[in-house]
């Protein structure tokens, strides 16, 4: 059985505006991942790669943020 949140995300993907919905959500912490990267002395892209290479070394929230950043950066390629 598909969790309701995942099903909702799939439906929003069909509508094409799921990223905007995520960014506008009240729980979205805009700039948090970039802040973590700067604090660690890396660019956002470098930090994203570090987190995704060794996800067990980072909190789950940071791993989720890195995956989201990878998705966003994929649209620019």
N, CA, C and O atoms as a GROMACS GRO file, in nm:
protein
  308
    1UNK      N    1   0.084  -0.118   0.000
    1UNK     CA    2   0.000   0.000   0.000
    1UNK      C    3   0.089   0.125   0.000
    1UNK      O    4   0.185   0.134   0.076
    2UNK      N    5   0.055   0.218  -0.085
    2UNK     CA    6   0.131   0.342  -0.095
    2UNK      C    7   0.090   0.438   0.016
    2UNK      O    8  -0.029   0.462   0.036
    3UNK      N    9   0.188   0.493   0.090
    3UNK     CA   10   0.155   0.590   0.195
    3UNK      C   11   0.084   0.711   0.136
    3UNK      O   12   0.112   0.751   0.022
    4UNK      N   13  -0.009   0.771   0.211
    4UNK     CA   14  -0.085   0.885   0.159
    4UNK      C   15   0.003   1.000   0.110
    4UNK      O   16  -0.028   1.063   0.009
    5UNK      N   17   0.112   1.028   0.182
    5UNK     CA   18   0.199   1.138   0.142
    5UNK      C   19   0.265   1.110   0.008
    5UNK      O   20   0.277   1.198  -0.076
    6UNK      N   21   0.309   0.984  -0.012
    6UNK     CA   22   0.372   0.947  -0.139
    6UNK      C   23   0.271   0.955  -0.253
    6UNK      O   24   0.303   1.000  -0.362
    7UNK      N   25   0.149   0.911  -0.226
    7UNK     CA   26   0.044   0.917  -0.327
    7UNK      C   27   0.014   1.062  -0.364
    7UNK      O   28  -0.005   1.094  -0.481
    8UNK      N   29   0.009   1.147  -0.263
    8UNK     CA   30  -0.015   1.289  -0.287
    8UNK      C   31   0.098   1.349  -0.371
    8UNK      O   32   0.072   1.430  -0.461
    9UNK      N   33   0.221   1.311  -0.343
    9UNK     CA   34   0.336   1.360  -0.420
    9UNK      C   35   0.328   1.314  -0.565
    9UNK      O   36   0.360   1.390  -0.656
   10UNK      N   37   0.287   1.188  -0.586
   10UNK     CA   38   0.273   1.138  -0.723
   10UNK      C   39   0.167   1.216  -0.800
   10UNK      O   40   0.186   1.247  -0.918
   11UNK      N   41   0.058   1.247  -0.734
   11UNK     CA   42  -0.048   1.323  -0.799
   11UNK      C   43   0.000   1.464  -0.833
   11UNK      O   44  -0.032   1.516  -0.940
   12UNK      N   45   0.076   1.525  -0.744
   12UNK     CA   46   0.127   1.659  -0.770
   12UNK      C   47   0.229   1.656  -0.884
   12UNK      O   48   0.240   1.752  -0.960
   13UNK      N   49   0.303   1.546  -0.896
   13UNK     CA   50   0.399   1.532  -1.004
   13UNK      C   51   0.325   1.534  -1.138
   13UNK      O   52   0.371   1.593  -1.235
   14UNK      N   53   0.211   1.470  -1.141
   14UNK     CA   54   0.132   1.469  -1.263
   14UNK      C   55   0.085   1.610  -1.298
   14UNK      O   56   0.073   1.644  -1.416
   15UNK      N   57   0.060   1.692  -1.198
   15UNK     CA   58   0.019   1.830  -1.221
   15UNK      C   59   0.138   1.918  -1.258
   15UNK      O   60   0.118   2.026  -1.315
   16UNK      N   61   0.259   1.876  -1.227
   16UNK     CA   62   0.378   1.949  -1.265
   16UNK      C   63   0.419   2.060  -1.170
   16UNK      O   64   0.512   2.134  -1.202
   17UNK      N   65   0.355   2.074  -1.055
   17UNK     CA   66   0.389   2.184  -0.965
   17UNK      C   67   0.430   2.136  -0.826
   17UNK      O   68   0.414   2.209  -0.728
   18UNK      N   69   0.481   2.016  -0.817
   18UNK     CA   70   0.512   1.960  -0.686
   18UNK      C   71   0.628   2.032  -0.617
   18UNK      O   72   0.628   2.042  -0.494
   19UNK      N   73   0.725   2.082  -0.692
   19UNK     CA   74   0.838   2.152  -0.630
   19UNK      C   75   0.790   2.281  -0.565
   19UNK      O   76   0.828   2.312  -0.452
   20UNK      N   77   0.708   2.354  -0.634
   20UNK     CA   78   0.653   2.478  -0.578
   20UNK      C   79   0.574   2.448  -0.451
   20UNK      O   80   0.581   2.523  -0.354
   21UNK      N   81   0.498   2.338  -0.452
   21UNK     CA   82   0.421   2.300  -0.333
   21UNK      C   83   0.512   2.269  -0.215
   21UNK      O   84   0.481   2.304  -0.101
   22UNK      N   85   0.624   2.202  -0.242
   22UNK     CA   86   0.718   2.169  -0.136
   22UNK      C   87   0.780   2.297  -0.079
   22UNK      O   88   0.786   2.314   0.042
   23UNK      N   89   0.826   2.385  -0.167
   23UNK     CA   90   0.894   2.507  -0.124
   23UNK      C   91   0.800   2.600  -0.048
   23UNK      O   92   0.843   2.670   0.043
   24UNK      N   93   0.674   2.600  -0.083
   24UNK     CA   94   0.577   2.688  -0.016
   24UNK      C   95   0.517   2.626   0.110
   24UNK      O   96   0.441   2.693   0.181
   25UNK      N   97   0.551   2.501   0.140
   25UNK     CA   98   0.499   2.436   0.260
   25UNK      C   99   0.552   2.506   0.385
   25UNK      O  100   0.666   2.551   0.387
   26UNK      N  101   0.470   2.516   0.488
   26UNK     CA  102   0.513   2.586   0.610
   26UNK      C  103   0.631   2.519   0.681
   26UNK      O  104   0.702   2.586   0.757
   27UNK      N  105   0.653   2.391   0.659
   27UNK     CA  106   0.762   2.321   0.726
   27UNK      C  107   0.894   2.329   0.648
   27UNK      O  108   0.997   2.284   0.697
   28UNK      N  109   0.891   2.385   0.528
   28UNK     CA  110   1.011   2.395   0.445
   28UNK      C  111   1.103   2.502   0.502
   28UNK      O  112   1.061   2.616   0.525
   29UNK      N  113   1.228   2.465   0.525
   29UNK     CA  114   1.327   2.558   0.582
   29UNK      C  115   1.414   2.612   0.470
   29UNK      O  116   1.517   2.554   0.436
   30UNK      N  117   1.371   2.723   0.412
   30UNK     CA  118   1.442   2.780   0.298
   30UNK      C  119   1.582   2.826   0.339
   30UNK      O  120   1.599   2.900   0.435
   31UNK      N  121   1.681   2.780   0.264
   31UNK     CA  122   1.820   2.818   0.288
   31UNK      C  123   1.891   2.734   0.393
   31UNK      O  124   2.010   2.757   0.419
   32UNK      N  125   1.823   2.639   0.453
   32UNK     CA  126   1.885   2.560   0.560
   32UNK      C  127   2.001   2.475   0.509
   32UNK      O  128   2.106   2.468   0.573
   33UNK      N  129   1.983   2.410   0.395
   33UNK     CA  130   2.089   2.324   0.343
   33UNK      C  131   2.210   2.406   0.299
   33UNK      O  132   2.324   2.367   0.324
   34UNK      N  133   2.185   2.518   0.235
   34UNK     CA  134   2.295   2.606   0.193
   34UNK      C  135   2.370   2.658   0.315
   34UNK      O  136   2.493   2.669   0.312
   35UNK      N  137   2.298   2.689   0.420
   35UNK     CA  138   2.361   2.733   0.544
   35UNK      C  139   2.450   2.626   0.604
   35UNK      O  140   2.560   2.654   0.653
   36UNK      N  141   2.403   2.502   0.601
   36UNK     CA  142   2.483   2.391   0.652
   36UNK      C  143   2.611   2.374   0.568
   36UNK      O  144   2.718   2.348   0.622
   37UNK      N  145   2.596   2.390   0.437
   37UNK     CA  146   2.712   2.376   0.348
   37UNK      C  147   2.815   2.485   0.376
   37UNK      O  148   2.934   2.457   0.386
   38UNK      N  149   2.769   2.608   0.389
   38UNK     CA  150   2.861   2.720   0.416
   38UNK      C  151   2.930   2.703   0.551
   38UNK      O  152   3.049   2.730   0.565
   39UNK      N  153   2.853   2.657   0.650
   39UNK     CA  154   2.910   2.635   0.783
   39UNK      C  155   3.019   2.528   0.780
   39UNK      O  156   3.117   2.535   0.855
   40UNK      N  157   3.002   2.429   0.692
   40UNK     CA  158   3.101   2.322   0.678
   40UNK      C  159   3.216   2.363   0.586
   40UNK      O  160   3.313   2.289   0.571
   41UNK      N  161   3.206   2.482   0.525
   41UNK     CA  162   3.313   2.531   0.439
   41UNK      C  163   3.310   2.477   0.297
   41UNK      O  164   3.414   2.466   0.233
   42UNK      N  165   3.190   2.443   0.248
   42UNK     CA  166   3.175   2.386   0.114
   42UNK      C  167   3.068   2.462   0.037
   42UNK      O  168   2.987   2.535   0.094
   43UNK      N  169   3.069   2.442  -0.094
   43UNK     CA  170   2.959   2.494  -0.174
   43UNK      C  171   2.840   2.399  -0.154
   43UNK      O  172   2.856   2.289  -0.101
   44UNK      N  173   2.725   2.442  -0.197
   44UNK     CA  174   2.606   2.358  -0.184
   44UNK      C  175   2.624   2.228  -0.260
   44UNK      O  176   2.588   2.121  -0.210
   45UNK      N  177   2.678   2.236  -0.380
   45UNK     CA  178   2.695   2.117  -0.463
   45UNK      C  179   2.796   2.020  -0.401
   45UNK      O  180   2.775   1.899  -0.401
   46UNK      N  181   2.906   2.073  -0.348
   46UNK     CA  182   3.007   1.988  -0.284
   46UNK      C  183   2.948   1.917  -0.162
   46UNK      O  184   2.967   1.797  -0.143
   47UNK      N  185   2.877   1.993  -0.082
   47UNK     CA  186   2.817   1.937   0.039
   47UNK      C  187   2.712   1.832   0.005
   47UNK      O  188   2.703   1.728   0.071
   48UNK      N  189   2.633   1.859  -0.099
   48UNK     CA  190   2.532   1.763  -0.144
   48UNK      C  191   2.600   1.630  -0.181
   48UNK      O  192   2.552   1.523  -0.142
   49UNK      N  193   2.708   1.638  -0.255
   49UNK     CA  194   2.779   1.516  -0.295
   49UNK      C  195   2.836   1.443  -0.174
   49UNK      O  196   2.831   1.320  -0.167
   50UNK      N  197   2.891   1.518  -0.078
   50UNK     CA  198   2.946   1.456   0.043
   50UNK      C  199   2.837   1.381   0.119
   50UNK      O  200   2.857   1.267   0.161
   51UNK      N  201   2.723   1.444   0.135
   51UNK     CA  202   2.613   1.384   0.210
   51UNK      C  203   2.562   1.259   0.139
   51UNK      O  204   2.537   1.157   0.203
   52UNK      N  205   2.547   1.266   0.007
   52UNK     CA  206   2.493   1.152  -0.067
   52UNK      C  207   2.593   1.037  -0.080
   52UNK      O  208   2.552   0.923  -0.098
   53UNK      N  209   2.722   1.066  -0.070
   53UNK     CA  210   2.823   0.959  -0.075
   53UNK      C  211   2.824   0.879   0.055
   53UNK      O  212   2.845   0.757   0.052
   54UNK      N  213   2.802   0.944   0.168
   54UNK     CA  214   2.803   0.877   0.299
   54UNK      C  215   2.683   0.921   0.382
   54UNK      O  216   2.700   0.990   0.483
   55UNK      N  217   2.561   0.883   0.341
   55UNK     CA  218   2.442   0.931   0.411
   55UNK      C  219   2.434   0.887   0.558
   55UNK      O  220   2.368   0.953   0.638
   56UNK      N  221   2.499   0.778   0.592
   56UNK     CA  222   2.494   0.730   0.730
   56UNK      C  223   2.570   0.822   0.826
   56UNK      O  224   2.552   0.814   0.948
   57UNK      N  225   2.654   0.910   0.772
   57UNK     CA  226   2.731   1.002   0.855
   57UNK      C  227   2.657   1.133   0.886
   57UNK      O  228   2.709   1.218   0.957
   58UNK      N  229   2.535   1.149   0.831
   58UNK     CA  230   2.460   1.273   0.846
   58UNK      C  231   2.320   1.245   0.898
   58UNK      O  232   2.267   1.135   0.880
   59UNK      N  233   2.259   1.345   0.962
   59UNK     CA  234   2.120   1.328   1.009
   59UNK      C  235   2.026   1.305   0.890
   59UNK      O  236   2.053   1.351   0.779
   60UNK      N  237   1.916   1.236   0.915
   60UNK     CA  238   1.822   1.204   0.807
   60UNK      C  239   1.766   1.329   0.741
   60UNK      O  240   1.740   1.329   0.621
   61UNK      N  241   1.746   1.436   0.818
   61UNK     CA  242   1.695   1.560   0.760
   61UNK      C  243   1.794   1.616   0.656
   61UNK      O  244   1.753   1.663   0.550
   62UNK      N  245   1.922   1.610   0.687
   62UNK     CA  246   2.023   1.660   0.594
   62UNK      C  247   2.029   1.574   0.469
   62UNK      O  248   2.048   1.627   0.359
   63UNK      N  249   2.011   1.444   0.484
   63UNK     CA  250   2.010   1.354   0.368
   63UNK      C  251   1.891   1.386   0.279
   63UNK      O  252   1.904   1.390   0.156
   64UNK      N  253   1.775   1.409   0.338
   64UNK     CA  254   1.656   1.444   0.260
   64UNK      C  255   1.677   1.577   0.187
   64UNK      O  256   1.639   1.592   0.071
   65UNK      N  257   1.738   1.672   0.255
   65UNK     CA  258   1.766   1.802   0.192
   65UNK      C  259   1.863   1.785   0.075
   65UNK      O  260   1.846   1.848  -0.029
   66UNK      N  261   1.963   1.699   0.092
   66UNK     CA  262   2.060   1.675  -0.016
   66UNK      C  263   1.992   1.611  -0.136
   66UNK      O  264   2.021   1.647  -0.250
   67UNK      N  265   1.903   1.517  -0.112
   67UNK     CA  266   1.830   1.454  -0.222
   67UNK      C  267   1.743   1.556  -0.295
   67UNK      O  268   1.734   1.554  -0.418
   68UNK      N  269   1.680   1.644  -0.220
   68UNK     CA  270   1.597   1.747  -0.281
   68UNK      C  271   1.683   1.842  -0.364
   68UNK      O  272   1.644   1.880  -0.474
   69UNK      N  273   1.800   1.879  -0.312
   69UNK     CA  274   1.891   1.966  -0.386
   69UNK      C  275   1.937   1.899  -0.515
   69UNK      O  276   1.950   1.964  -0.619
   70UNK      N  277   1.963   1.769  -0.508
   70UNK     CA  278   2.005   1.695  -0.628
   70UNK      C  279   1.895   1.700  -0.732
   70UNK      O  280   1.922   1.716  -0.851
   71UNK      N  281   1.771   1.685  -0.689
   71UNK     CA  282   1.658   1.693  -0.780
   71UNK      C  283   1.651   1.831  -0.844
   71UNK      O  284   1.634   1.843  -0.966
   72UNK      N  285   1.664   1.935  -0.763
   72UNK     CA  286   1.658   2.071  -0.816
   72UNK      C  287   1.773   2.100  -0.912
   72UNK      O  288   1.753   2.162  -1.016
   73UNK      N  289   1.892   2.056  -0.877
   73UNK     CA  290   2.007   2.081  -0.962
   73UNK      C  291   1.998   2.002  -1.092
   73UNK      O  292   2.055   2.043  -1.194
   74UNK      N  293   1.927   1.890  -1.090
   74UNK     CA  294   1.910   1.809  -1.211
   74UNK      C  295   1.829   1.881  -1.318
   74UNK      O  296   1.843   1.851  -1.436
   75UNK      N  297   1.745   1.975  -1.278
   75UNK     CA  298   1.665   2.048  -1.375
   75UNK      C  299   1.749   2.148  -1.453
   75UNK      O  300   1.709   2.192  -1.561
   76UNK      N  301   1.866   2.185  -1.401
   76UNK     CA  302   1.952   2.283  -1.467
   76UNK      C  303   2.044   2.219  -1.570
   76UNK      O  304   2.109   2.290  -1.647
   77UNK      N  305   2.051   2.089  -1.573
   77UNK     CA  306   2.145   2.021  -1.665
   77UNK      C  307   2.082   1.996  -1.800
   77UNK      O  308   2.147   1.940  -1.889
   0.00000   0.00000   0.00000
